[in-house]
Amino acid sequence: MMREIRVSVRGGRFTTSMMRGGSGPPLLFLHGAGGPMDGAPFLDDLARHFTVFAPAHPGFGPGEGIEHLDDVLDFTLYYLDFLEEVGIEKPHVVGHSLGGMLAAEMAALAPQLLNRLVLICPAGLWLDAVPIPDFFTFSPEQLVRSALHDPKGPVGKALLAQLRDPRLALSSYRCLASAGKFLWPIPEKGLRKRIHRVKLPTLVIWGASDGLIPTVYADAFHASIPGSQVAILNGAGHLPMLEQREAFVQAVTCFLGSGSVTGDGAQR
């Protein structure tokens, strides 16, 4: 059972809430630009195998202190301090989208502090031939169509309702505004110059129908991280942990447990 706890970092300059639960090896989950994923069933699934720590980033949801972060390097160092102050030793790091970029940066800067790495549709690289769309300009309908394999399915309906609900939309757009500080105008802030330092065992997971960060970027990450594995999940877009929850959890738990991936989806 996941429970919420309050966390203070650097003497209160940063405060946030974190979902924590489960038992087993520590796993840090870093969410994407859409904000914290509190209550998402896949976190409970992972908590059956790991002690899961899922904090809200500064500037996202209850996370405070984004004014102290000027760039991606600041953001990465914040999470390295977070690990030390919360007392999380050698965690697996699972990062989605913006969180995937941060996870890769952490692995490049301080690999000795981490265990294995799972990057879910990560940002951080840029291919001129296949540009990533400026999703900050998207309407709710465009965002849902681009993010999901089945925008008319239950995940799509829930996401669209959230973006249209005035009470919830403000939080969603605050998250996107905070993400813009690190992803706009293009989501490449120097990772390509450092990614060669990522030596940890790494799994790259992508939804085959991702319209926000196209699947060709899976090959770019795979080529940039020696020995990495890739799992492309069919029937999923940019949120494979929601659209293909079972296949996603199986891929993550198999990789973190045995170092290999089995199950559905194309792999290489």
KESEFI-776554 format. One record per atom (N, C-alpha, C): residue number from 1; x, y, z. Coordinates in steps of 0.2 Angstrom, whole numbers, plus 5000, padded with zeros to 4 digits. Layout:
R NUM X Y Z
...
***
This chain:
R 1 5004 4994 5000
R 1 5000 5000 5000
R 1 5004 5006 5000
R 2 5003 5011 4995
R 2 5007 5017 4995
R 2 5004 5022 5000
R 3 5009 5026 5003
R 3 5007 5031 5007
R 3 5010 5037 5006
R 4 5007 5043 5007
R 4 5010 5049 5006
R 4 5014 5052 5012
R 5 5020 5054 5011
R 5 5024 5057 5016
R 5 5027 5064 5013
R 6 5028 5069 5018
R 6 5031 5075 5016
R 6 5039 5074 5017
R 7 5042 5078 5012
R 7 5050 5078 5012
R 7 5052 5085 5011
R 8 5058 5086 5015
R 8 5061 5092 5014
R 8 5068 5091 5012
R 9 5071 5095 5008
R 9 5078 5094 5005
R 9 5081 5101 5006
R 10 5088 5101 5007
R 10 5092 5107 5008
R 10 5089 5112 5013
R 11 5088 5109 5019
R 11 5086 5114 5024
R 11 5079 5117 5023
R 12 5075 5114 5019
R 12 5068 5117 5018
R 12 5068 5121 5012
R 13 5073 5122 5008
R 13 5073 5126 5002
R 13 5068 5122 4997
R 14 5068 5116 4997
R 14 5063 5112 4993
R 14 5059 5108 4998
R 15 5052 5108 4997
R 15 5048 5103 5000
R 15 5043 5100 4995
R 16 5041 5094 4997
R 16 5037 5090 4992
R 16 5034 5085 4996
R 17 5029 5081 4992
R 17 5026 5075 4995
R 17 5029 5069 4990
R 18 5029 5063 4993
R 18 5032 5058 4990
R 18 5027 5052 4992
R 19 5025 5048 4987
R 19 5022 5041 4988
R 19 5027 5036 4990
R 20 5026 5032 4995
R 20 5031 5027 4997
R 20 5027 5021 4999
R 21 5030 5015 4996
R 21 5026 5009 4998
R 21 5030 5003 4996
R 22 5028 4997 4998
R 22 5031 4991 4996
R 22 5037 4989 5000
R 23 5040 4983 4998
R 23 5046 4981 5001
R 23 5051 4978 4996
R 24 5057 4977 4997
R 24 5062 4975 4993
R 24 5067 4980 4991
R 25 5071 4979 4985
R 25 5076 4984 4983
R 25 5073 4991 4982
R 26 5076 4996 4983
R 26 5073 5003 4982
R 26 5072 5004 4975
R 27 5067 5008 4973
R 27 5066 5010 4966
R 27 5063 5017 4967
R 28 5067 5022 4963
R 28 5065 5029 4963
R 28 5061 5030 4956
R 29 5055 5032 4956
R 29 5051 5033 4950
R 29 5051 5041 4949
R 30 5053 5043 4944
R 30 5053 5050 4942
R 30 5048 5051 4936
R 31 5043 5055 4938
R 31 5037 5056 4933
R 31 5039 5061 4928
R 32 5034 5062 4923
R 32 5035 5066 4917
R 32 5032 5073 4918
R 33 5032 5076 4912
R 33 5029 5083 4912
R 33 5022 5084 4914
R 34 5018 5078 4914
R 34 5011 5079 4916
R 34 5010 5079 4923
R 35 5015 5078 4927
R 35 5014 5078 4934
R 35 5015 5072 4938
R 36 5014 5072 4944
R 36 5014 5066 4948
R 36 5009 5061 4946
R 37 5010 5054 4947
R 37 5006 5049 4945
R 37 5003 5046 4952
R 38 5002 5050 4957
R 38 4999 5047 4963
R 38 4993 5043 4962
R 39 4992 5037 4964
R 39 4987 5032 4964
R 39 4987 5028 4957
R 40 4992 5029 4953
R 40 4992 5025 4947
R 40 4993 5018 4949
R 41 4989 5013 4946
R 41 4990 5006 4948
R 41 4997 5003 4947
R 42 5000 5005 4942
R 42 5007 5002 4941
R 42 5012 5003 4946
R 43 5011 5009 4950
R 43 5015 5010 4956
R 43 5014 5005 4961
R 44 5008 5003 4962
R 44 5006 4998 4967
R 44 5009 4991 4965
R 45 5008 4990 4958
R 45 5011 4984 4955
R 45 5019 4983 4957
R 46 5022 4989 4955
R 46 5029 4989 4957
R 46 5031 4988 4964
R 47 5027 4990 4968
R 47 5028 4990 4976
R 47 5027 4983 4978
R 48 5025 4978 4974
R 48 5024 4971 4976
R 48 5031 4968 4976
R 49 5036 4971 4972
R 49 5043 4969 4971
R 49 5048 4973 4974
R 50 5047 4980 4975
R 50 5052 4984 4977
R 50 5049 4989 4982
R 51 5053 4993 4985
R 51 5051 4998 4989
R 51 5051 5004 4985
R 52 5045 5007 4983
R 52 5045 5012 4978
R 52 5044 5019 4981
R 53 5048 5023 4979
R 53 5048 5030 4981
R 53 5046 5035 4975
R 54 5041 5038 4975
R 54 5038 5042 4969
R 54 5037 5049 4971
R 55 5042 5053 4971
R 55 5041 5060 4973
R 55 5038 5065 4968
R 56 5035 5070 4970
R 56 5033 5076 4965
R 56 5039 5080 4964
R 57 5041 5082 4958
R 57 5046 5086 4956
R 57 5045 5093 4959
R 58 5050 5097 4961
R 58 5049 5104 4962
R 58 5045 5108 4956
R 59 5040 5111 4958
R 59 5036 5115 4953
R 59 5030 5111 4950
R 60 5029 5105 4952
R 60 5024 5100 4950
R 60 5020 5098 4956
R 61 5013 5099 4955
R 61 5009 5096 4961
R 61 5011 5100 4967
R 62 5012 5096 4972
R 62 5014 5099 4979
R 62 5021 5101 4979
R 63 5025 5099 4974
R 63 5032 5101 4975
R 63 5034 5108 4974
R 64 5038 5111 4979
R 64 5040 5118 4979
R 64 5047 5118 4979
R 65 5050 5124 4976
R 65 5057 5126 4976
R 65 5060 5126 4969
R 66 5055 5126 4964
R 66 5058 5126 4957
R 66 5062 5133 4956
R 67 5060 5138 4959
R 67 5064 5144 4958
R 67 5072 5143 4960
R 68 5073 5138 4963
R 68 5080 5137 4965
R 68 5084 5132 4959
R 69 5080 5131 4954
R 69 5083 5126 4949
R 69 5083 5131 4942
R 70 5089 5132 4940
R 70 5090 5136 4934
R 70 5090 5132 4927
R 71 5092 5125 4928
R 71 5093 5121 4922
R 71 5093 5114 4924
R 72 5094 5110 4919
R 72 5094 5102 4920
R 72 5099 5100 4925
R 73 5105 5103 4925
R 73 5110 5101 4929
R 73 5108 5102 4936
R 74 5105 5108 4938
R 74 5103 5110 4944
R 74 5097 5104 4946
R 75 5093 5103 4942
R 75 5088 5098 4943
R 75 5091 5091 4945
R 76 5096 5089 4941
R 76 5099 5082 4942
R 76 5103 5082 4949
R 77 5106 5088 4951
R 77 5109 5088 4957
R 77 5104 5088 4963
R 78 5099 5091 4962
R 78 5093 5091 4967
R 78 5092 5084 4968
R 79 5091 5080 4963
R 79 5089 5073 4965
R 79 5094 5069 4968
R 80 5101 5070 4966
R 80 5106 5067 4970
R 80 5106 5069 4977
R 81 5105 5075 4979
R 81 5104 5077 4986
R 81 5098 5074 4989
R 82 5093 5073 4985
R 82 5087 5070 4988
R 82 5088 5063 4990
R 83 5092 5059 4986
R 83 5093 5052 4988
R 83 5097 5052 4994
R 84 5102 5057 4995
R 84 5106 5057 5001
R 84 5102 5059 5007
R 85 5098 5064 5007
R 85 5094 5067 5012
R 85 5088 5062 5015
R 86 5085 5059 5010
R 86 5080 5054 5011
R 86 5083 5047 5014
R 87 5089 5046 5012
R 87 5092 5040 5014
R 87 5091 5034 5009
R 88 5090 5035 5003
R 88 5089 5030 4998
R 88 5096 5028 4995
R 89 5098 5022 4996
R 89 5104 5019 4994
R 89 5104 5015 4988
R 90 5108 5016 4983
R 90 5108 5012 4977
R 90 5102 5010 4974
R 91 5097 5015 4972
R 91 5091 5013 4970
R 91 5091 5011 4962
R 92 5086 5007 4960
R 92 5085 5007 4953
R 92 5081 5014 4952
R 93 5082 5017 4946
R 93 5079 5023 4944
R 93 5075 5022 4938
R 94 5068 5023 4938
R 94 5064 5022 4933
R 94 5061 5029 4931
R 95 5062 5032 4925
R 95 5060 5039 4924
R 95 5056 5039 4917
R 96 5051 5043 4918
R 96 5046 5043 4912
R 96 5047 5050 4909
R 97 5048 5051 4902
R 97 5048 5057 4898
R 97 5053 5062 4901
R 98 5051 5068 4904
R 98 5055 5072 4908
R 98 5059 5068 4913
R 99 5056 5064 4917
R 99 5059 5060 4922
R 99 5064 5055 4919
R 100 5063 5053 4913
R 100 5068 5049 4910
R 100 5074 5052 4908
R 101 5074 5059 4906
R 101 5079 5063 4905
R 101 5083 5064 4911
R 102 5080 5065 4917
R 102 5083 5066 4923
R 102 5087 5060 4925
R 103 5083 5054 4924
R 103 5086 5048 4926
R 103 5093 5047 4922
R 104 5093 5048 4916
R 104 5099 5047 4912
R 104 5104 5052 4914
R 105 5102 5058 4916
R 105 5107 5063 4918
R 105 5110 5061 4925
R 106 5106 5058 4929
R 106 5109 5056 4936
R 106 5114 5050 4934
R 107 5112 5046 4930
R 107 5117 5040 4928
R 107 5123 5042 4925
R 108 5123 5048 4921
R 108 5129 5050 4918
R 108 5133 5054 4924
R 109 5130 5057 4928
R 109 5134 5061 4933
R 109 5137 5057 4939
R 110 5132 5052 4942
R 110 5134 5049 4948
R 110 5132 5042 4947
R 111 5135 5038 4943
R 111 5133 5031 4942
R 111 5134 5026 4948
R 112 5139 5028 4952
R 112 5140 5024 4958
R 112 5135 5025 4963
R 113 5130 5029 4963
R 113 5125 5030 4968
R 113 5119 5026 4966
R 114 5119 5023 4959
R 114 5112 5020 4957
R 114 5114 5013 4955
R 115 5108 5009 4954
R 115 5108 5002 4952
R 115 5107 5001 4945
R 116 5101 5000 4943
R 116 5099 4999 4936
R 116 5094 5005 4934
R 117 5094 5006 4927
R 117 5090 5011 4925
R 117 5085 5009 4920
R 118 5079 5012 4921
R 118 5073 5011 4916
R 118 5071 5018 4913
R 119 5072 5019 4907
R 119 5070 5025 4904
R 119 5063 5024 4899
R 120 5058 5027 4901
R 120 5051 5026 4898
R 120 5050 5032 4893
R 121 5050 5031 4887
R 121 5049 5037 4882
R 121 5053 5043 4884
R 122 5059 5042 4886
R 122 5063 5048 4888
R 122 5064 5054 4884
R 123 5064 5060 4886
R 123 5066 5066 4883
R 123 5074 5066 4883
R 124 5077 5071 4880
R 124 5084 5072 4881
R 124 5088 5072 4875
R 125 5086 5069 4870
R 125 5090 5069 4863
R 125 5086 5072 4858
R 126 5089 5074 4853
R 126 5085 5078 4847
R 126 5088 5075 4840
R 127 5084 5073 4836
R 127 5085 5071 4829
R 127 5082 5076 4824
R 128 5087 5080 4821
R 128 5084 5085 4816
R 128 5079 5082 4811
R 129 5081 5075 4809
R 129 5076 5072 4804
R 129 5070 5070 4806
R 130 5069 5070 4813
R 130 5062 5068 4816
R 130 5061 5072 4822
R 131 5060 5078 4821
R 131 5059 5083 4827
R 131 5053 5081 4831
R 132 5054 5082 4838
R 132 5049 5081 4843
R 132 5044 5087 4842
R 133 5037 5086 4842
R 133 5033 5092 4841
R 133 5033 5096 4847
R 134 5031 5103 4846
R 134 5030 5107 4852
R 134 5024 5106 4855
R 135 5023 5101 4860
R 135 5017 5099 4863
R 135 5015 5105 4868
R 136 5019 5109 4870
R 136 5017 5115 4874
R 136 5011 5119 4871
R 137 5011 5119 4864
R 137 5006 5123 4861
R 137 4999 5119 4859
R 138 4999 5112 4861
R 138 4994 5108 4859
R 138 4987 5110 4864
R 139 4982 5109 4860
R 139 4975 5109 4864
R 139 4975 5102 4868
R 140 4970 5102 4873
R 140 4969 5096 4876
R 140 4968 5090 4871
R 141 4964 5091 4866
R 141 4962 5086 4861
R 141 4968 5083 4858
R 142 4972 5088 4855
R 142 4979 5086 4852
R 142 4983 5083 4856
R 143 4984 5085 4863
R 143 4988 5082 4867
R 143 4986 5074 4869
R 144 4980 5073 4869
R 144 4978 5066 4871
R 144 4979 5062 4865
R 145 4977 5065 4859
R 145 4978 5061 4852
R 145 4985 5059 4851
R 146 4990 5063 4853
R 146 4997 5062 4852
R 146 5000 5058 4857
R 147 4997 5058 4863
R 147 5000 5054 4869
R 147 4998 5047 4869
R 148 4992 5045 4866
R 148 4989 5039 4867
R 148 4988 5035 4861
R 149 4989 5028 4862
R 149 4987 5024 4856
R 149 4980 5024 4855
R 150 4976 5024 4860
R 150 4969 5024 4860
R 150 4966 5030 4863
R 151 4966 5036 4860
R 151 4963 5042 4864
R 151 4956 5041 4866
R 152 4952 5037 4863
R 152 4945 5036 4865
R 152 4944 5031 4870
R 153 4949 5028 4872
R 153 4948 5022 4877
R 153 4948 5025 4884
R 154 4948 5021 4889
R 154 4947 5024 4896
R 154 4952 5028 4898
R 155 4959 5027 4897
R 155 4964 5031 4899
R 155 4963 5038 4895
R 156 4962 5038 4889
R 156 4961 5044 4885
R 156 4955 5048 4888
R 157 4949 5045 4889
R 157 4944 5049 4892
R 157 4945 5052 4899
R 158 4949 5048 4903
R 158 4951 5051 4910
R 158 4956 5057 4909
R 159 4960 5056 4904
R 159 4965 5062 4903
R 159 4962 5068 4900
R 160 4958 5067 4896
R 160 4954 5073 4893
R 160 4950 5076 4898
R 161 4946 5072 4902
R 161 4942 5075 4907
R 161 4946 5079 4912
R 162 4952 5077 4914
R 162 4956 5081 4918
R 162 4958 5087 4915
R 163 4960 5087 4909
R 163 4962 5093 4905
R 163 4957 5098 4904
R 164 4951 5096 4904
R 164 4945 5100 4903
R 164 4942 5103 4909
R 165 4943 5099 4915
R 165 4940 5101 4921
R 165 4944 5107 4924
R 166 4940 5113 4925
R 166 4944 5119 4928
R 166 4948 5118 4934
R 167 4945 5114 4938
R 167 4948 5112 4945
R 167 4954 5109 4944
R 168 4955 5104 4939
R 168 4961 5100 4938
R 168 4965 5103 4933
R 169 4963 5106 4928
R 169 4967 5109 4923
R 169 4972 5114 4925
R 170 4971 5118 4930
R 170 4976 5122 4933
R 170 4982 5119 4935
R 171 4981 5113 4939
R 171 4987 5109 4941
R 171 4991 5106 4935
R 172 4987 5104 4930
R 172 4990 5101 4924
R 172 4994 5106 4920
R 173 4991 5112 4920
R 173 4995 5117 4916
R 173 5001 5120 4920
R 174 5000 5120 4926
R 174 5006 5122 4931
R 174 5012 5117 4930
R 175 5010 5111 4929
R 175 5015 5106 4928
R 175 5019 5107 4921
R 176 5015 5108 4916
R 176 5017 5109 4909
R 176 5022 5115 4909
R 177 5019 5121 4913
R 177 5023 5127 4913
R 177 5030 5125 4916
R 178 5030 5122 4922
R 178 5036 5120 4925
R 178 5041 5116 4920
R 179 5038 5111 4917
R 179 5042 5107 4912
R 179 5045 5111 4907
R 180 5041 5116 4905
R 180 5044 5121 4899
R 180 5051 5124 4901
R 181 5052 5125 4908
R 181 5058 5127 4910
R 181 5064 5123 4908
R 182 5063 5116 4907
R 182 5068 5112 4906
R 182 5068 5108 4899
R 183 5062 5109 4896
R 183 5061 5105 4889
R 183 5060 5110 4883
R 184 5059 5116 4885
R 184 5057 5121 4879
R 184 5063 5125 4878
R 185 5065 5127 4871
R 185 5061 5126 4865
R 185 5061 5119 4862
R 186 5067 5116 4864
R 186 5067 5109 4862
R 186 5070 5105 4868
R 187 5068 5099 4868
R 187 5070 5095 4874
R 187 5077 5091 4874
R 188 5081 5095 4872
R 188 5088 5093 4872
R 188 5093 5098 4875
R 189 5095 5097 4881
R 189 5099 5101 4885
R 189 5106 5099 4887
R 190 5109 5095 4882
R 190 5116 5093 4883
R 190 5117 5086 4885
R 191 5112 5082 4885
R 191 5112 5075 4887
R 191 5117 5071 4882
R 192 5116 5073 4876
R 192 5120 5070 4870
R 192 5127 5070 4872
R 193 5130 5075 4875
R 193 5137 5076 4877
R 193 5139 5072 4883
R 194 5134 5069 4886
R 194 5136 5066 4893
R 194 5133 5059 4893
R 195 5129 5057 4888
R 195 5126 5050 4888
R 195 5131 5045 4888
R 196 5137 5046 4885
R 196 5142 5041 4884
R 196 5144 5038 4891
R 197 5143 5042 4896
R 197 5145 5041 4903
R 197 5140 5036 4906
R 198 5134 5035 4903
R 198 5129 5030 4906
R 198 5131 5023 4905
R 199 5134 5020 4910
R 199 5136 5013 4910
R 199 5132 5008 4914
R 200 5127 5010 4917
R 200 5122 5006 4921
R 200 5118 5001 4916
R 201 5117 4995 4918
R 201 5112 4991 4914
R 201 5105 4995 4913
R 202 5103 4996 4907
R 202 5098 5001 4905
R 202 5093 4997 4901
R 203 5087 4998 4903
R 203 5081 4996 4898
R 203 5077 5002 4896
R 204 5076 5003 4889
R 204 5073 5008 4886
R 204 5066 5005 4884
R 205 5060 5008 4887
R 205 5054 5006 4885
R 205 5050 5012 4881
R 206 5047 5009 4876
R 206 5043 5014 4872
R 206 5036 5012 4870
R 207 5032 5016 4869
R 207 5025 5014 4866
R 207 5026 5014 4859
R 208 5023 5009 4855
R 208 5024 5009 4848
R 208 5020 5015 4844
R 209 5015 5018 4848
R 209 5011 5023 4845
R 209 5012 5030 4848
R 210 5018 5031 4851
R 210 5020 5037 4854
R 210 5020 5043 4849
R 211 5016 5048 4849
R 211 5016 5053 4845
R 211 5019 5059 4848
R 212 5021 5059 4854
R 212 5025 5065 4857
R 212 5032 5064 4856
R 213 5035 5059 4857
R 213 5042 5057 4856
R 213 5042 5051 4852
R 214 5043 5051 4845
R 214 5043 5046 4841
R 214 5047 5040 4843
R 215 5045 5034 4841
R 215 5049 5028 4843
R 215 5056 5028 4840
R 216 5058 5031 4835
R 216 5064 5032 4832
R 216 5069 5034 4838
R 217 5067 5038 4842
R 217 5071 5040 4848
R 217 5073 5034 4852
R 218 5069 5029 4852
R 218 5071 5022 4856
R 218 5078 5020 4853
R 219 5079 5020 4846
R 219 5085 5018 4843
R 219 5091 5023 4845
R 220 5089 5029 4845
R 220 5094 5034 4847
R 220 5097 5033 4854
R 221 5093 5031 4859
R 221 5095 5030 4866
R 221 5099 5023 4866
R 222 5096 5018 4862
R 222 5099 5012 4862
R 222 5106 5012 4859
R 223 5107 5016 4854
R 223 5114 5017 4851
R 223 5118 5021 4856
R 224 5116 5025 4860
R 224 5120 5030 4864
R 224 5122 5026 4871
R 225 5118 5021 4873
R 225 5120 5018 4879
R 225 5122 5011 4878
R 226 5128 5009 4878
R 226 5131 5003 4877
R 226 5128 4997 4881
R 227 5126 4992 4878
R 227 5123 4986 4881
R 227 5116 4987 4883
R 228 5112 4993 4882
R 228 5106 4994 4884
R 228 5101 4989 4880
R 229 5095 4988 4883
R 229 5090 4984 4880
R 229 5084 4989 4878
R 230 5080 4987 4873
R 230 5074 4991 4871
R 230 5068 4986 4871
R 231 5062 4988 4874
R 231 5056 4985 4873
R 231 5051 4990 4870
R 232 5048 4988 4865
R 232 5043 4992 4861
R 232 5036 4989 4863
R 233 5032 4992 4866
R 233 5026 4990 4868
R 233 5020 4991 4863
R 234 5017 4986 4860
R 234 5012 4988 4856
R 234 5005 4990 4860
R 235 5001 4993 4856
R 235 4995 4996 4860
R 235 4996 5001 4865
R 236 5002 5005 4864
R 236 5003 5010 4869
R 236 5006 5016 4865
R 237 5005 5022 4868
R 237 5008 5028 4866
R 237 5014 5030 4871
R 238 5013 5037 4873
R 238 5018 5040 4877
R 238 5017 5038 4884
R 239 5012 5034 4886
R 239 5010 5032 4893
R 239 5009 5025 4893
R 240 5015 5021 4891
R 240 5014 5013 4891
R 240 5012 5010 4898
R 241 5014 5014 4903
R 241 5013 5011 4910
R 241 5005 5011 4912
R 242 5001 5015 4908
R 242 4994 5016 4909
R 242 4990 5012 4904
R 243 4993 5012 4897
R 243 4989 5009 4892
R 243 4991 5001 4892
R 244 4997 4999 4893
R 244 4999 4992 4893
R 244 5002 4991 4900
R 245 4998 4992 4905
R 245 5001 4991 4912
R 245 5004 4984 4913
R 246 5001 4979 4912
R 246 5003 4972 4913
R 246 5010 4971 4910
R 247 5010 4973 4903
R 247 5016 4972 4899
R 247 5022 4976 4902
R 248 5020 4982 4904
R 248 5025 4987 4906
R 248 5028 4984 4913
R 249 5024 4982 4917
R 249 5026 4980 4924
R 249 5030 4974 4923
R 250 5028 4969 4919
R 250 5032 4963 4917
R 250 5039 4965 4915
R 251 5039 4969 4910
R 251 5046 4971 4907
R 251 5050 4974 4912
R 252 5048 4979 4917
R 252 5052 4982 4922
R 252 5054 4977 4927
R 253 5050 4973 4930
R 253 5051 4968 4935
R 253 5056 4963 4932
R 254 5055 4960 4926
R 254 5060 4955 4924
R 254 5067 4958 4923
R 255 5067 4964 4920
R 255 5074 4968 4919
R 255 5077 4969 4926
R 256 5074 4972 4930
R 256 5077 4974 4937
R 256 5078 4968 4941
R 257 5075 4962 4940
R 257 5076 4956 4943
R 257 5081 4952 4941
R 258 5081 4951 4934
R 258 5086 4946 4931
R 258 5090 4949 4926
R 259 5089 4955 4924
R 259 5093 4959 4919
R 259 5091 4957 4912
R 260 5086 4954 4911
R 260 5083 4953 4904
R 260 5076 4954 4904
R 261 5073 4955 4898
R 261 5066 4957 4897
R 261 5063 4951 4893
R 262 5057 4949 4896
R 262 5053 4944 4892
R 262 5046 4947 4892
R 263 5042 4944 4888
R 263 5035 4946 4888
R 263 5033 4949 4881
R 264 5027 4953 4881
R 264 5025 4955 4875
R 264 5029 4961 4872
R 265 5028 4963 4866
R 265 5031 4969 4863
R 265 5038 4967 4859
R 266 5039 4971 4855
R 266 5046 4970 4851
R 266 5051 4972 4855
R 267 5057 4968 4855
R 267 5063 4969 4859
R 267 5069 4969 4855
R 268 5074 4972 4857
R 268 5081 4972 4853
R 268 5086 4974 4858
***
